[in-house]
Amino acid sequence: MIMKKWKPAFISRFISNLRRGAAGFGFAAILFACAGTIPEPGDNHLHYAAAHGYSTSLENLREGRALMLRKCDGCHSFPRIKRYAPEKWPAIMDSMRIEAKLSSHQDTLIRNYLMIASGNLRDSLAAVTAAKHSTPQ
């Protein structure tokens, strides 16, 4: 006869809750790490927007980012903003708007955020690359 280890019920519940807590913590850590790769709008985004003819505010860019974090992760992982040029985001958003059930206002906020954030990032990376190649070593 094989003896089964005996554990009081409260220990089993404790271990089960601990495992669920660890899984929840792991998910929160992943979500936090992903959100960290999505640029927080700042003055540099406003300067990019003004220089490229976008009419927006810091509040609208922050709202667009928050909406994107809330709405887009239901179907797929967060997009890498630098993966697409600003001019590519409208076509991407056209296909995603219906799937995500966005109102036209929400669509505009997310679309503007993505175009401005990707353009600002692209220009920033280009400036760093140009500075790196122009500096004598």
Steps between C-alpha positions, in 0.01 A plus 500: 500500500637843401472763767388842389660800666257676723472876491251702696249683275624844603852416377364387162298820470802707601721335236229539236456870581876548500525348151218720370662806658833418336330459163320832547824669600674354194224628271516844661879508456467411130229761450711763675804409290297524178345830600851632560581452131208719396636857523331734745412822315707803587603839367715338231183340358327838494796655317492217244123544459527876443789460254305244297160669496315295763256690718494335843571552869702312756173398668370350172825312442489357851138400454586336166780302664275391787227393258750303295627321812141415599352411163780336300626239743175302488587347163877520473812625670577868500631625169858611477455863412827529310411201281284713273553843350240766586346476153433125549290535816180631332465182290572284804246692706239473223508123538515501881238768571205270435653200678571707812154663488645849518289812474624749244633720785693207652632407156625855443674513839677166455583569135655840581695355791644219285593728208661763723678252729640296210610811309662653806680175577615459139632857486671462840673179391603661171648797688697273732629296206598815308678642804681173558628488139597868488705493821871432437629209703 
